[in-house]
Amino acid sequence: MRRHEFQPGRLLAGLVLLTAGVLYLVDATGGMDLPWFVIIPMTMGGLSLAALVGLTTYAVRRDRRE
């Protein structure tokens, strides 16, 4: 397998979506009663944070190349 560069924004996005999926699964099985207005803002906030981390990583790597 070829080596690739570490991308923390994608890692964070994956963790946020995985957490939202697990919370939805727990809610669907009856373990907790989570209202929809908890999951959606958490997911959107996490994806926004992942985008910010990705843009910051891109800017730092672009400056190092030059």
N, C-alpha and C positions, 0 to 999 in steps of 0.2 A: 504494500500500500504506500502510495506517495504521501510525503508529509505535506501538511497544509498549515497555513497560519491560524493562530488562535483568534476566534471572533467572539468576544464576550457579549456583544449585543444579541447574537443568535442564541447563545447559551441562556441568557436571561429571558429572552422571549420563550424559549422552550420550557424553562422552569415555571414561568408564569402560567402558560397554557396547561402544563401538566398539573399544577396546583389547582387551577380552575376546574379541570376535568375530574380530579379526585374529589374536590368538594361537591361537584355536581353528582358524582356517583354516590357519595355518602348521603347526600340529600335524597337521591332517588330511591335508595334502599331503606330509607326511614331512620337512619342513624342520627340525623340532625334536621332541623327545619330552617333552612336558609332562604331568606327572601331573595327575589331576583335582583333587587337593587343593591345587593352586597357583592354579588359575583361580577356583574357587568362593570361597575366602576373599578373594581380591583383589576380586572383583566385589561381594561382600557388604560388605566394608570401604569400597569406593568409593561404593556406594549409601548406606551409613550416613553417610559424610562429606558426600555431596551433600544428604542430608536435614538434617544439621546446618547446612550453609551456607544452605539454603533457609529454615529456621526463623530463623536469625540475620538474614537479609535481610528477612524478614517483620517481625521485631521492630523492626529499625531503621527501616523504612519506616512502621510503625504509630506509632512515637514521633514521627517527623517530621510526620505529619499532625496530631497533636494539639497 
